[in-house]
Protein backbone atom coordinates (compact mmCIF):
# COMPACT_ATOMS: atom_id res chain seq x y z
CA UNK A 1 0.00 0.00 0.00
CA UNK A 2 2.85 2.36 0.77
CA UNK A 3 4.05 2.00 -2.84
CA UNK A 4 0.65 3.16 -4.10
CA UNK A 5 0.67 6.33 -2.00
CA UNK A 6 4.33 6.99 -2.90
CA UNK A 7 3.40 6.73 -6.60
CA UNK A 8 0.50 9.15 -6.03
CA UNK A 9 2.77 11.63 -4.30
CA UNK A 10 5.30 11.39 -7.15
CA UNK A 11 2.60 11.57 -9.87
CA UNK A 12 3.60 8.30 -11.56
CA UNK A 13 0.31 7.62 -13.35
CA UNK A 14 1.03 4.20 -14.89
CA UNK A 15 2.30 2.90 -11.57
CA UNK A 16 -0.72 4.34 -9.74
CA UNK A 17 -3.09 2.53 -12.12
CA UNK A 18 -1.20 -0.77 -11.88
CA UNK A 19 -0.91 -0.67 -8.09
CA UNK A 20 -4.55 0.36 -7.52
CA UNK A 21 -5.83 -2.54 -9.63
CA UNK A 22 -3.46 -4.98 -7.93
CA UNK A 23 -4.44 -3.73 -4.47
CA UNK A 24 -8.14 -4.12 -5.24
CA UNK A 25 -7.57 -7.77 -6.18
CA UNK A 26 -5.26 -8.50 -3.24
CA UNK A 27 -7.54 -6.87 -0.69
CA UNK A 28 -10.56 -8.73 -2.03
CA UNK A 29 -8.73 -12.07 -1.98
CA UNK A 30 -7.45 -11.45 1.56
CA UNK A 31 -10.87 -10.34 2.83
CA UNK A 32 -9.43 -6.91 3.67
CA UNK A 33 -11.84 -4.81 1.62
CA UNK A 34 -12.26 -2.34 4.51
CA UNK A 35 -8.90 -0.94 3.38
CA UNK A 36 -10.17 -0.25 -0.16
CA UNK A 37 -12.20 3.00 0.31
CA UNK A 38 -9.24 5.32 1.06
CA UNK A 39 -7.28 3.82 -1.84
CA UNK A 40 -10.27 4.14 -4.15
CA UNK A 41 -10.89 7.72 -3.07
CA UNK A 42 -7.25 8.65 -3.69
CA UNK A 43 -7.18 6.85 -7.05
CA UNK A 44 -10.37 8.60 -8.15
CA UNK A 45 -9.06 12.03 -7.17
CA UNK A 46 -5.85 11.38 -9.09
CA UNK A 47 -7.83 10.28 -12.15
CA UNK A 48 -9.88 13.46 -12.16
CA UNK A 49 -6.81 15.64 -11.58
CA UNK A 50 -5.26 13.97 -14.61
CA UNK A 51 -8.41 14.25 -16.77
CA UNK A 52 -9.33 17.89 -16.13
CA UNK A 53 -7.49 21.08 -17.06
CA UNK A 54 -6.32 22.53 -13.70
CA UNK A 55 -8.30 25.78 -13.92
CA UNK A 56 -11.56 24.01 -14.81
CA UNK A 57 -11.02 21.47 -12.03
CA UNK A 58 -10.53 24.24 -9.49
CA UNK A 59 -13.51 26.24 -10.80
CA UNK A 60 -15.79 23.18 -10.71
CA UNK A 61 -14.72 21.94 -7.28
CA UNK A 62 -14.64 25.37 -5.66
CA UNK A 63 -18.10 26.19 -7.05
CA UNK A 64 -19.46 23.12 -5.28
CA UNK A 65 -17.63 23.59 -1.99
CA UNK A 66 -18.25 27.36 -1.82
CA UNK A 67 -21.99 26.79 -2.31
CA UNK A 68 -22.15 24.78 0.94
CA UNK A 69 -23.20 26.55 4.10
CA UNK A 70 -21.48 25.50 7.35
CA UNK A 71 -22.55 22.03 8.41
CA UNK A 72 -24.00 21.07 5.01
CA UNK A 73 -23.26 17.66 3.52
CA UNK A 74 -22.40 17.28 -0.17
CA UNK A 75 -23.48 14.07 -1.91
CA UNK A 76 -21.90 13.57 -5.34
CA UNK A 77 -23.27 11.09 -7.83
CA UNK A 78 -20.83 11.18 -10.75
CA UNK A 79 -17.11 10.47 -10.68
CA UNK A 80 -16.13 14.14 -11.10
CA UNK A 81 -18.91 15.11 -8.67
CA UNK A 82 -17.36 12.84 -6.07
CA UNK A 83 -13.63 12.98 -6.63
CA UNK A 84 -13.06 16.68 -7.37
CA UNK A 85 -14.85 18.03 -4.28
CA UNK A 86 -13.13 15.32 -2.21
CA UNK A 87 -9.71 16.36 -3.54
CA UNK A 88 -10.26 20.07 -2.94
CA UNK A 89 -11.95 19.50 0.41
CA UNK A 90 -8.89 17.65 1.66
CA UNK A 91 -6.26 19.99 0.21
CA UNK A 92 -7.63 23.49 0.73
CA UNK A 93 -7.98 25.74 3.73
CA UNK A 94 -11.32 26.54 5.27
CA UNK A 95 -14.13 24.37 6.57
CA UNK A 96 -13.73 20.68 5.92
CA UNK A 97 -17.10 19.63 4.51
CA UNK A 98 -18.63 16.19 4.59
CA UNK A 99 -18.33 14.84 1.04
CA UNK A 100 -20.08 11.57 0.19
CA UNK A 101 -21.07 9.61 -2.87
CA UNK A 102 -24.52 8.11 -3.17
CA UNK A 103 -23.11 5.41 -5.45
CA UNK A 104 -21.37 3.65 -2.55
CA UNK A 105 -24.05 3.92 0.12
CA UNK A 106 -24.96 0.25 -0.24
CA UNK A 107 -21.31 -0.77 0.37
CA UNK A 108 -20.65 -1.65 4.02
CA UNK A 109 -16.92 -0.89 3.69
CA UNK A 110 -17.72 2.61 2.40
CA UNK A 111 -20.15 3.20 5.26
CA UNK A 112 -17.46 2.15 7.74
CA UNK A 113 -15.04 4.56 6.03
CA UNK A 114 -17.61 7.40 6.22
CA UNK A 115 -18.10 6.71 9.91
CA UNK A 116 -14.32 6.75 10.40
CA UNK A 117 -13.92 10.09 8.58
CA UNK A 118 -16.99 11.91 9.82
CA UNK A 119 -18.29 9.93 12.80
CA UNK A 120 -17.94 12.96 15.06
CA UNK A 121 -20.12 15.02 12.69
CA UNK A 122 -22.73 12.61 11.31
CA UNK A 123 -24.15 9.17 11.79
CA UNK A 124 -24.13 7.15 8.61
CA UNK A 125 -26.06 3.98 7.99
CA UNK A 126 -24.78 0.81 9.59
CA UNK A 127 -24.43 -2.37 7.51
CA UNK A 128 -27.71 -3.58 9.05
CA UNK A 129 -29.42 -0.27 8.15
CA UNK A 130 -28.19 -0.59 4.57
CA UNK A 131 -29.39 -4.19 4.28
CA UNK A 132 -32.77 -3.28 5.78
CA UNK A 133 -33.10 -0.36 3.34
CA UNK A 134 -32.23 -2.64 0.42
CA UNK A 135 -34.81 -5.20 1.56
CA UNK A 136 -37.43 -2.42 1.80
CA UNK A 137 -36.46 -1.15 -1.66
CA UNK A 138 -36.71 -4.68 -3.08
CA UNK A 139 -40.17 -5.16 -1.51
CA UNK A 140 -41.27 -1.81 -2.99
CA UNK A 141 -39.89 -2.81 -6.41
CA UNK A 142 -41.85 -6.08 -6.24
CA UNK A 143 -45.06 -4.19 -5.40
CA UNK A 144 -44.51 -1.84 -8.34
CA UNK A 145 -43.84 -4.78 -10.68
CA UNK A 146 -46.99 -6.58 -9.50
CA UNK A 147 -48.98 -3.39 -9.98
CA UNK A 148 -47.57 -2.83 -13.45
CA UNK A 149 -48.24 -6.43 -14.47
CA UNK A 150 -51.81 -6.25 -13.23
CA UNK A 151 -52.81 -2.80 -14.48
CA UNK A 152 -50.54 -1.64 -17.28
CA UNK A 153 -50.69 -2.91 -20.82
CA UNK A 154 -47.42 -1.28 -21.89
CA UNK A 155 -44.89 -2.84 -19.52
CA UNK A 156 -41.20 -3.67 -19.65
CA UNK A 157 -41.43 -6.79 -17.49
CA UNK A 158 -43.25 -9.96 -18.45
CA UNK A 159 -45.07 -12.05 -15.84
CA UNK A 160 -42.60 -14.31 -14.09
CA UNK A 161 -39.58 -12.23 -15.12
CA UNK A 162 -37.14 -11.48 -12.30
CA UNK A 163 -37.16 -8.00 -10.84
CA UNK A 164 -34.34 -5.97 -12.30
CA UNK A 165 -32.73 -3.84 -9.63
CA UNK A 166 -31.63 -0.39 -10.68
CA UNK A 167 -28.72 0.38 -8.39
CA UNK A 168 -28.92 4.04 -9.38
CA UNK A 169 -32.55 4.13 -8.29
CA UNK A 170 -31.69 2.29 -5.06
CA UNK A 171 -28.85 4.71 -4.24
CA UNK A 172 -31.18 7.64 -4.82
CA UNK A 173 -33.83 5.98 -2.64
CA UNK A 174 -31.25 5.26 0.08
CA UNK A 175 -29.61 8.71 0.18
CA UNK A 176 -32.09 10.50 2.47
CA UNK A 177 -31.66 7.79 5.12
CA UNK A 178 -27.90 8.08 5.29
CA UNK A 179 -27.34 11.58 6.60
CA UNK A 180 -28.32 12.16 10.18
CA UNK A 181 -26.19 14.19 12.56
CA UNK A 182 -25.42 12.94 16.02
CA UNK A 183 -28.37 14.85 17.49
CA UNK A 184 -30.74 12.93 15.20
CA UNK A 185 -31.42 15.80 12.81
CA UNK A 186 -31.34 15.28 9.08
C-alpha angles and dihedrals in degrees: 000000000000089000090057094053091043089054090049092051091049094044095236098159101184091049092047091054094046094046095045092053092046092048092051090055095043094047092048093049092047093047090242098124091135085079093057102078097069091045091048092047092051093045091050093049090050091050092053093045087054095045100047130066105248097242094049091047091053093045092049097045096042091049089057097043095042090053091062118096117216111290095016120135121223118212114192122196105185128058094253089041089057106033102040097052089043091053095047093041090057098042106040134075122251133054115353104228127205106254118188139165121226090207092073100041092105091055112095092204090055091049090052089050091050090051090049093050101039106014091121090055106035142011112233126195118285120228088259091051090051093049092047090050091050091050090050091048091049091050089050091049090052091051091050091048092049090048092049092048092050101042111020125075095191103060136151096213125066121215109277094020115133118256110260111220116218104208090194090056091046092051090050090048091048098047099083091054095054104064116069122138121227092266090059096254121134 
